[in-house]
């Protein structure tokens, strides 16, 4: 199960990602928002992150206008490694090397086709482990 969260600035892109998930039969839970009314990204980023941290969801995707604020919010939750990605290579590398369990996107920064490709790569790339596990363990020790 994939956790989703966005503020009003990420709503349109989240809707496009939901369409992709539904087309590909990928289960998800949407933690909001669901209107274009102004709202606060920490509320939705934290809700999605808590679902991932608790094990309710395996991974998560959070979206605001830039992706910056909502990634900061998600990373405040213990156990979350949320990476802001603007291209497929960064999504691939954050999965391979950092075992990122959440992806942040900027609804005003990447277009819908690129965002879907980033999501696709993020969801289909596995963690390499090995020497990278030692580094991920050190990240956990910082919490």
N, C-alpha and C positions, 0 to 999 in steps of 0.2 A: 504494500500500500504506500502510496506517495502522498505526502502532505503538501498542500498548496496554501499560500497566503499572499495577499497583496493589499496595498492601499489603493486609493482612487487613481493614482498615477500609473499603477501597474495593471489596472483592471482589464483594459482592452487586450493587453498581451496575455494576461492570464486566461482570458476567454479563448484566445487562439490556441494556447497550450492545452487547455481542457479539450478542445475539439480534436487536437492531435492524440491526446491520451485516449479519448473515447473511440476514435477511428482505429486505434491499435489495441483496444481492449486492455488498457493499463489502468488498474484500479487506483483511485485517488480519493482523498478527502479534502474538501475546500474549507479552510478556516476563515474565509472572508478576505476582503469585503465583497459586497455584491451590488453596490450602487456606485455611481460616479460622485456622490456627495463627498466633500472633503472629510478625511478621517486621518488617523494617526498610525503610521507604519509600524511603530513598536508593538502595538496591540496584536496585529496579524502576523508579524514576523515571529514574535515570541510564542504565539499559540501554535503555529506550525512547527517551530523548533522544539517545543515541549513534547509534541506528539512524536517527533523523531527521537528525542532523547529518552523518552519513556519506553520506546519500542513499539508503540502503537502503529507507527509508520516506519518503513525502512529507510526512506530518504525524503528530502523535501526540496521544494522550489519556492522561492519568495521573490516578489517583484514590487518595486516602487519606481518612481520616475528615473532615478539614476542607478538604483540597485545598492547604493552606498548605505543609506540609512537603515534599510531593512536587513542588510547583511550584518551591520553592526548589532542590531537588535537580536538577530538570530544567534550571533556568536556570544552573546551574554549568557546564553543558556548552557549550563555545564554539559559537556559531552558533544557539543555541536562544533563541527568544522564546516563553516559555510564560506564558499568561495564565490566572489563576484567575477563572472566571466563575460567577456564580450566577443569571444570567438571559440570555435570548436576545439582548437589546440589547447587553450587554457582549460577548457572543460575536461578534455582527455587527461591532461597532465595532473590536474588537481585530484582526479580519481586515482590515477596510477600511483602518484607519489605521496599525496596527502590524505588519501582515503576520505576525501570530503564527503560528508553525508547530507549536505545541503548545497544547493546552487542558488545564487542570487542573480537576477537579471534587471536591467534598467529598461523600463517600458519606453522611455524617451531616448534611449541610447542604441538599441538594436531593433531592427525591423522584424516583423513576424516570421519570415522565412528563415532568417539567420537564427532567430531565437529557437525555433523548432529544431533546427540542426544541432544547436548547442545542447538542447535538452536530450535529443536522441543520443548524442555522444556521451553525455553525462550518465544517462541511464544504462548504456551498453558497455561501459568501460569498467573493468575490474581493477581493484587495488593490487599492485605488484607484490606487496609485502617485502620480504628480504630486508635489505638495509634501510628501506623506507619505514618499516615497522618501528625500528629503533627511534626514528625521528617523530613518528606519530605518538609513540609512547611518551616522548619528552614533551610534546604538546599537551598531552593529557596531564602530565605532572605539573604543568603550569596552572592548572585550574584550582 
